């Protein structure tokens, strides 16, 4: 055992946990350091094995350590997760942003002028009546479970997922996440102290074997993106969705969260893994991709028990979503000009991604255009090496390493590129430079 570890002391679980915390605070233990196996620690301290197990459990519940099964127990790494959006302080052309096109976000000035009305006071319903009516029609058409869904409004999809997990899980509970995974989901699970169980994603979405393995690991919640999976652009096929529902039929009380973030912009149909008999479920749809990231609003449809638990974390006067924001959303969702803009935006993203995929093909790089705002580009060399070569040519790209759940995984051979805003000449230049970067990185 290393010197910092050998200094762990204590006879009770609480004393052992306090000793580890003290070593961490004093810098004798650092994030990522491995703690000794339970049996070794118990022998070293002369205590019962169950005492060491209880100490590690206390540390895991406090978010101080991560238990990784056969991989052991490590001090939690609190280093920041990569964030979406533009890179700061860079003179390079940023093609890794994941942002929508601002020119395809509807002008809100006319709608804002029409929102004058009576003030909303404490104790009033959390959901604006008109938004509830619109949202119920929007969500119900795609839900399999019987009975009308219960609706909740949150400050965006990330807020919804965080609250859904918090009302269902305790620290160190296992959560199934797609791998590669949306950056915000990685951050949410890490900060919540949950244990991420990766489920591989292929061209048809979350894999059946991967989900089956995650359920065998005892996951209590699953976060799935049914279409425009970020970063891969994958979407569930009808057959894949049916197979996943079949696997989940034996686990009706595992919370299934579907994040349909690209809803109104997607060129693909919605296929759900939530079966008609599933008991704990939630479908989340935000407006940020078509109304802009600053419109922090999402609608969640869920089963009654999940809705009741979620409502406890959304009390009027403390964490409600502004009714002005809700009314603005309704105004835009019912405006013919805005609806036409949504349709034009969805077509634009699909067309530009497909066109860039064809450019890459002419340069010897084959890629599936997928669905969503970005492209997931396979590479013949490690992504970081290719990215460095692109930087020398004036481009800033996002490597696939940011989206991988396992820090010890093989270096990624993918880039996520956001290219829908590039003019044809710039797109051709990027495709040419990417091919050259791949050759140089080999």
C-alpha positions as CSV (number, residue, x, y, z in Angstrom):
1,X,0.0,0.0,0.0
2,X,1.1,3.6,-0.7
3,X,2.2,5.8,2.1
4,X,-0.9,7.9,2.1
5,X,-3.1,4.8,2.2
6,X,-1.1,3.1,4.9
7,X,-1.9,6.0,7.2
8,X,-5.6,5.2,7.3
9,X,-6.6,4.6,10.9
10,X,-9.7,3.8,12.9
11,X,-11.6,1.0,14.6
12,X,-15.1,2.0,13.5
13,X,-16.6,2.7,10.1
14,X,-17.0,6.4,10.9
15,X,-13.5,6.7,12.2
16,X,-12.0,5.0,9.1
17,X,-14.1,7.3,6.8
18,X,-13.0,10.4,8.8
19,X,-9.4,9.2,8.4
20,X,-9.7,9.0,4.6
21,X,-11.3,12.4,4.5
22,X,-8.5,13.9,6.6
23,X,-5.8,12.4,4.3
24,X,-7.6,13.8,1.3
25,X,-7.8,17.3,2.9
26,X,-4.1,17.2,3.8
27,X,-3.1,16.2,0.3
28,X,-1.9,12.7,1.3
29,X,-4.6,11.3,-0.9
30,X,-5.5,12.8,-4.3
31,X,-8.3,12.4,-6.8
32,X,-7.8,9.2,-8.7
33,X,-5.8,7.4,-6.0
34,X,-6.7,3.8,-5.4
35,X,-7.8,2.7,-1.9
36,X,-6.8,-0.7,-0.7
37,X,-9.3,-3.6,-1.2
38,X,-11.7,-4.1,1.7
39,X,-10.0,-7.3,2.8
40,X,-6.5,-5.7,2.9
41,X,-7.8,-2.6,4.8
42,X,-9.6,-4.7,7.3
43,X,-6.4,-6.8,7.9
44,X,-4.3,-3.7,8.1
45,X,-6.5,-2.1,10.8
46,X,-7.4,-5.3,12.6
47,X,-11.2,-4.8,12.1
48,X,-14.0,-6.9,10.7
49,X,-14.4,-6.9,6.9
50,X,-17.9,-5.5,7.3
51,X,-16.5,-2.5,9.2
52,X,-14.3,-1.6,6.2
53,X,-17.2,-2.2,3.8
54,X,-19.4,0.3,5.9
55,X,-16.6,2.9,5.8
56,X,-16.3,2.7,2.1
57,X,-20.1,2.9,1.8
58,X,-20.1,6.1,3.9
59,X,-17.4,7.6,1.7
60,X,-19.3,6.7,-1.5
61,X,-22.5,8.2,-0.2
62,X,-20.7,11.4,0.5
63,X,-19.2,11.5,-3.0
64,X,-15.6,11.2,-1.7
65,X,-14.9,7.9,-3.4
66,X,-16.1,5.9,-6.4
67,X,-16.6,2.2,-6.1
68,X,-16.0,0.5,-9.4
69,X,-16.6,-3.2,-8.7
70,X,-13.6,-5.3,-9.6
71,X,-11.8,-2.2,-10.6
72,X,-11.7,-1.2,-6.9
73,X,-12.4,2.0,-5.0
74,X,-10.8,5.3,-5.9
75,X,-10.8,8.8,-4.6
76,X,-13.4,10.7,-6.7
77,X,-12.0,12.9,-9.4
78,X,-13.6,16.3,-9.2
79,X,-11.9,17.7,-12.3
80,X,-14.4,19.6,-14.5
81,X,-16.2,17.8,-17.3
82,X,-15.9,19.3,-20.8
83,X,-18.8,21.7,-21.6
84,X,-20.8,22.3,-24.7
85,X,-20.5,25.6,-26.7
86,X,-17.8,27.8,-28.1
87,X,-14.3,27.5,-26.8
88,X,-13.1,30.6,-25.0
89,X,-9.9,32.6,-25.9
90,X,-9.2,30.8,-29.2
91,X,-8.3,32.4,-32.5
92,X,-9.1,29.1,-34.3
93,X,-12.2,28.4,-36.3
94,X,-14.4,26.5,-33.9
95,X,-16.2,23.5,-35.4
96,X,-16.9,21.7,-32.2
97,X,-19.5,23.9,-30.6
98,X,-22.7,21.8,-30.8
99,X,-24.7,25.0,-31.1
100,X,-27.8,25.7,-33.3
101,X,-27.6,28.3,-36.0
102,X,-28.7,31.6,-34.5
103,X,-30.1,32.7,-37.9
104,X,-32.6,29.8,-37.6
105,X,-33.9,30.7,-34.1
106,X,-37.2,32.6,-34.5
107,X,-37.4,36.3,-33.9
108,X,-39.1,36.7,-30.5
109,X,-39.7,40.4,-30.5
110,X,-43.3,40.2,-31.8
111,X,-44.2,37.4,-29.4
112,X,-42.7,39.3,-26.4
113,X,-44.9,42.3,-27.1
114,X,-48.0,40.2,-26.8
115,X,-47.3,38.7,-23.4
116,X,-48.7,41.4,-21.2
117,X,-51.1,40.1,-18.7
118,X,-51.9,39.8,-15.0
119,X,-49.1,39.0,-12.6
120,X,-48.6,35.5,-11.3
121,X,-48.5,35.2,-7.5
122,X,-47.4,32.6,-5.0
123,X,-49.5,29.6,-4.7
124,X,-50.7,29.6,-8.3
125,X,-50.3,26.5,-10.6
126,X,-46.7,25.8,-11.6
127,X,-47.6,25.1,-15.2
128,X,-49.3,27.8,-17.3
129,X,-52.6,26.6,-18.5
130,X,-52.1,27.2,-22.2
131,X,-48.7,25.5,-22.1
132,X,-50.1,22.5,-20.3
133,X,-52.7,22.1,-23.0
134,X,-50.2,22.3,-25.8
135,X,-47.6,20.2,-24.1
136,X,-50.2,17.4,-23.3
137,X,-51.0,17.1,-27.0
138,X,-47.3,17.3,-28.0
139,X,-46.3,14.5,-25.6
140,X,-49.3,12.2,-25.5
141,X,-49.0,11.2,-29.2
142,X,-45.7,9.4,-28.5
143,X,-46.4,7.7,-25.2
144,X,-47.2,4.0,-24.9
145,X,-48.2,3.7,-21.2
146,X,-51.9,3.7,-20.6
147,X,-53.6,6.7,-19.0
148,X,-53.0,10.4,-19.4
149,X,-49.4,11.5,-18.6
150,X,-48.6,13.8,-15.7
151,X,-46.7,16.9,-16.9
152,X,-43.9,18.8,-15.1
153,X,-42.1,22.0,-16.3
154,X,-38.3,22.4,-15.5
155,X,-35.6,24.8,-16.5
156,X,-34.4,22.7,-19.4
157,X,-33.7,19.1,-20.1
158,X,-30.5,18.9,-18.0
159,X,-32.4,20.3,-15.0
160,X,-35.2,17.7,-15.6
161,X,-32.7,14.8,-15.8
162,X,-30.9,15.9,-12.7
163,X,-34.1,16.2,-10.7
164,X,-35.5,12.9,-12.0
165,X,-32.3,11.1,-10.9
166,X,-32.2,12.9,-7.5
167,X,-35.8,11.9,-6.7
168,X,-35.1,8.2,-7.5
169,X,-31.5,7.5,-6.5
170,X,-29.0,7.6,-3.7
171,X,-25.3,8.2,-4.0
172,X,-23.4,5.3,-5.4
173,X,-26.6,3.9,-7.2
174,X,-25.9,2.7,-10.7
175,X,-27.2,4.6,-13.7
176,X,-27.1,3.3,-17.3
177,X,-25.7,6.0,-19.7
178,X,-25.1,5.8,-23.4
179,X,-21.4,5.5,-24.4
180,X,-20.3,7.8,-25.9
181,X,-22.4,10.1,-23.8
182,X,-23.9,13.6,-23.8
183,X,-21.5,15.9,-21.8
184,X,-24.2,17.2,-19.5
185,X,-25.3,13.7,-18.5
186,X,-21.7,12.8,-17.6
187,X,-21.6,15.9,-15.4
188,X,-25.0,15.2,-13.8
189,X,-24.1,11.7,-12.8
190,X,-20.7,12.6,-11.5
191,X,-21.9,15.5,-9.4
192,X,-24.8,13.4,-8.1
193,X,-22.4,10.7,-6.9
194,X,-24.0,8.0,-8.9
195,X,-22.1,5.2,-10.6
196,X,-22.3,5.3,-14.4
197,X,-22.6,2.0,-16.2
198,X,-21.8,2.5,-19.9
199,X,-24.2,1.1,-22.6
200,X,-22.5,1.1,-26.1
201,X,-24.3,2.9,-28.9
202,X,-24.2,1.9,-32.5
203,X,-26.0,3.2,-35.7
204,X,-29.4,2.0,-34.3
205,X,-28.9,3.5,-30.8
206,X,-28.4,1.9,-27.4
207,X,-27.4,-1.7,-27.9
208,X,-29.5,-4.6,-26.5
209,X,-26.5,-6.5,-25.1
210,X,-25.3,-3.3,-23.5
211,X,-28.6,-2.6,-21.8
212,X,-28.9,-6.2,-20.7
213,X,-25.5,-6.0,-19.1
214,X,-26.3,-2.8,-17.4
215,X,-29.5,-4.3,-15.9
216,X,-27.4,-7.2,-14.6
217,X,-25.2,-4.6,-12.9
218,X,-28.2,-3.4,-10.9
219,X,-28.9,0.0,-12.5
220,X,-31.8,1.8,-11.0
221,X,-32.2,4.3,-13.8
222,X,-31.5,4.5,-17.6
223,X,-31.0,7.7,-19.6
224,X,-31.7,7.1,-23.3
225,X,-31.7,9.4,-26.3
226,X,-34.2,8.0,-28.8
227,X,-33.0,10.1,-31.8
228,X,-30.2,12.6,-32.6
229,X,-28.0,10.9,-29.9
230,X,-25.3,13.3,-28.8
231,X,-22.5,12.9,-30.0
232,X,-23.1,10.1,-32.5
233,X,-26.3,11.3,-34.2
234,X,-27.8,7.8,-33.9
235,X,-31.5,7.1,-33.7
236,X,-33.4,4.1,-32.5
237,X,-34.8,1.9,-35.3
238,X,-38.2,0.3,-34.8
239,X,-36.6,-3.1,-34.4
240,X,-34.0,-1.9,-31.9
241,X,-36.6,-0.1,-29.8
242,X,-38.8,-3.2,-29.7
243,X,-35.9,-5.4,-28.6
244,X,-35.0,-2.9,-25.8
245,X,-38.6,-2.8,-24.6
246,X,-38.5,-6.6,-24.4
247,X,-35.4,-6.5,-22.3
248,X,-37.0,-3.9,-20.0
249,X,-40.2,-5.8,-19.6
250,X,-38.6,-7.8,-16.8
251,X,-37.6,-4.6,-15.0
252,X,-40.7,-2.4,-14.9
253,X,-39.6,-0.4,-11.9
254,X,-36.2,0.8,-13.3
255,X,-36.6,4.5,-14.0
256,X,-36.4,5.0,-17.8
257,X,-35.7,8.6,-18.9
258,X,-35.9,9.5,-22.6
259,X,-34.3,12.7,-23.6
260,X,-35.8,13.7,-26.9
261,X,-33.9,17.0,-27.1
262,X,-34.1,17.3,-30.9
263,X,-37.8,16.6,-31.2
264,X,-39.3,19.3,-33.5
265,X,-36.1,19.4,-35.6
266,X,-35.5,15.7,-36.1
267,X,-36.0,14.2,-39.6
268,X,-36.6,10.8,-38.0
269,X,-39.6,9.2,-36.3
270,X,-39.7,8.8,-32.6
271,X,-39.3,5.2,-31.3
272,X,-39.6,4.7,-27.6
273,X,-38.1,2.0,-25.3
274,X,-40.8,2.6,-22.7
275,X,-43.3,-0.2,-23.0
276,X,-47.1,0.1,-22.1
277,X,-46.6,-1.8,-18.8
278,X,-43.5,0.0,-17.6
279,X,-44.1,1.6,-14.2
280,X,-41.4,4.2,-13.8
281,X,-40.7,6.4,-16.8
282,X,-40.2,10.0,-18.0
283,X,-40.1,11.6,-21.5
284,X,-38.3,14.9,-21.5
285,X,-38.5,17.5,-24.4
286,X,-36.8,20.8,-24.2
287,X,-37.1,23.8,-26.5
288,X,-33.4,24.9,-26.5
289,X,-32.5,23.4,-29.9
290,X,-35.2,25.3,-31.8
291,X,-35.9,28.3,-29.6
292,X,-32.2,28.7,-28.4
293,X,-30.2,27.6,-25.4
294,X,-31.3,30.7,-23.4
295,X,-34.9,29.5,-23.4
296,X,-34.4,27.2,-20.4
297,X,-37.6,25.2,-20.5
298,X,-38.4,21.6,-20.8
299,X,-41.6,19.6,-20.5
300,X,-41.5,16.2,-18.8
301,X,-44.3,13.6,-19.1
302,X,-44.1,10.8,-16.6
303,X,-46.0,8.3,-14.6
304,X,-47.9,9.6,-11.5
305,X,-45.4,8.5,-8.9
306,X,-42.5,10.0,-10.7
307,X,-44.4,13.2,-11.3
308,X,-45.4,13.5,-7.6
309,X,-41.8,13.1,-6.5
310,X,-40.6,15.5,-9.1
311,X,-43.2,18.1,-8.0
312,X,-41.7,18.1,-4.5
313,X,-38.6,19.6,-5.9
314,X,-40.5,22.2,-7.9
315,X,-42.4,24.2,-5.3
316,X,-44.1,27.5,-6.4
317,X,-42.1,30.5,-5.2
318,X,-38.8,28.6,-5.0
319,X,-37.9,26.7,-8.2
320,X,-40.8,27.3,-10.6
321,X,-40.2,28.2,-14.2
322,X,-41.2,31.7,-15.1
323,X,-44.7,32.0,-16.5
324,X,-43.5,34.7,-18.8
325,X,-41.1,32.2,-20.3
326,X,-43.9,29.6,-20.5
327,X,-46.2,32.0,-22.3
328,X,-43.4,33.0,-24.7
329,X,-42.9,29.3,-25.5
330,X,-46.6,28.9,-26.2
331,X,-46.7,32.0,-28.4
332,X,-43.8,30.7,-30.5
333,X,-45.2,27.1,-30.7
334,X,-48.4,28.4,-32.1
335,X,-46.9,31.0,-34.5
336,X,-47.0,30.0,-38.1
337,X,-43.8,31.9,-38.9
338,X,-41.9,30.3,-36.0
339,X,-43.2,26.8,-37.0
340,X,-42.0,27.4,-40.5
341,X,-38.6,28.4,-39.1
342,X,-38.4,25.1,-37.1
343,X,-39.1,23.2,-40.3
344,X,-36.5,25.1,-42.3
345,X,-34.0,24.6,-39.5
346,X,-34.4,20.9,-39.3
347,X,-34.1,20.6,-43.1
348,X,-31.0,22.8,-43.0
349,X,-29.1,20.8,-40.4
350,X,-29.9,17.5,-42.2
351,X,-28.9,18.9,-45.6
352,X,-25.6,20.5,-44.5
353,X,-24.6,17.4,-42.5
354,X,-25.3,15.1,-45.5
355,X,-23.4,17.5,-47.8
356,X,-20.4,17.5,-45.6
357,X,-20.5,13.7,-45.3
358,X,-20.4,13.5,-49.1
359,X,-17.4,15.9,-49.1
360,X,-15.5,13.7,-46.6
361,X,-16.3,10.6,-48.7
362,X,-14.6,12.2,-51.7
363,X,-11.5,12.6,-49.5
364,X,-11.6,9.0,-48.4
365,X,-13.4,9.4,-45.0
366,X,-16.7,7.6,-44.7
367,X,-19.2,8.9,-42.2
368,X,-23.0,8.4,-41.5
369,X,-24.6,11.9,-41.5
370,X,-26.9,10.7,-38.7
371,X,-29.4,13.1,-37.1
372,X,-28.8,16.3,-35.0
373,X,-26.6,19.3,-35.0
374,X,-23.2,17.6,-35.5
375,X,-21.4,14.8,-37.2
376,X,-19.6,11.9,-35.5
377,X,-16.6,11.3,-37.8
378,X,-14.6,8.1,-37.6
379,X,-10.8,8.5,-38.0
380,X,-7.9,6.2,-39.0
381,X,-5.8,7.7,-36.2
382,X,-6.3,8.8,-32.5
383,X,-8.6,11.8,-32.4
384,X,-6.2,13.9,-30.3
385,X,-3.4,13.5,-32.8
386,X,-5.8,14.5,-35.7
387,X,-7.1,17.4,-33.7
388,X,-3.6,18.7,-33.1
389,X,-3.0,18.6,-36.8
390,X,-6.2,20.4,-37.5
391,X,-5.2,23.2,-35.1
392,X,-2.1,23.7,-37.1
393,X,-4.4,24.3,-40.1
394,X,-6.6,26.8,-38.2
395,X,-9.5,24.6,-37.0
396,X,-10.6,23.7,-33.4
397,X,-12.5,20.4,-33.2
398,X,-14.0,18.4,-30.4
399,X,-12.4,14.9,-29.9
400,X,-14.5,11.9,-29.0
401,X,-12.4,11.5,-25.8
402,X,-14.6,14.1,-24.1
403,X,-17.7,11.9,-24.5
404,X,-16.3,8.6,-23.3
405,X,-17.4,7.4,-19.8
406,X,-14.4,5.3,-19.0
407,X,-11.3,7.5,-18.5
408,X,-9.1,4.5,-19.0
409,X,-10.6,3.6,-22.3
410,X,-8.6,3.3,-25.5
411,X,-8.1,6.8,-27.0
412,X,-11.0,7.8,-29.2
413,X,-10.8,7.6,-33.0
414,X,-13.7,10.0,-33.5
415,X,-14.3,13.8,-33.9
416,X,-17.6,15.5,-33.3
417,X,-17.9,18.3,-35.8
418,X,-20.5,21.0,-36.0
419,X,-20.4,22.2,-39.7
420,X,-23.9,23.4,-40.5
421,X,-22.8,27.0,-40.4
422,X,-19.9,26.7,-42.8
423,X,-20.2,28.1,-46.3
424,X,-19.5,25.7,-49.2
425,X,-15.9,27.0,-49.7
426,X,-15.2,26.7,-45.9
427,X,-16.7,23.2,-45.7
428,X,-14.6,22.0,-48.6
429,X,-11.5,23.5,-46.9
430,X,-12.3,21.7,-43.7
431,X,-12.8,18.4,-45.4
432,X,-9.5,18.8,-47.3
433,X,-7.7,19.8,-44.1
434,X,-9.2,16.9,-42.1
435,X,-8.0,14.4,-44.7
436,X,-4.5,15.9,-44.6
437,X,-4.6,15.9,-40.7
438,X,-5.5,12.2,-40.8
439,X,-2.6,11.4,-43.1
440,X,-0.2,13.5,-40.9
441,X,-1.5,11.9,-37.6
442,X,-0.8,8.3,-38.9
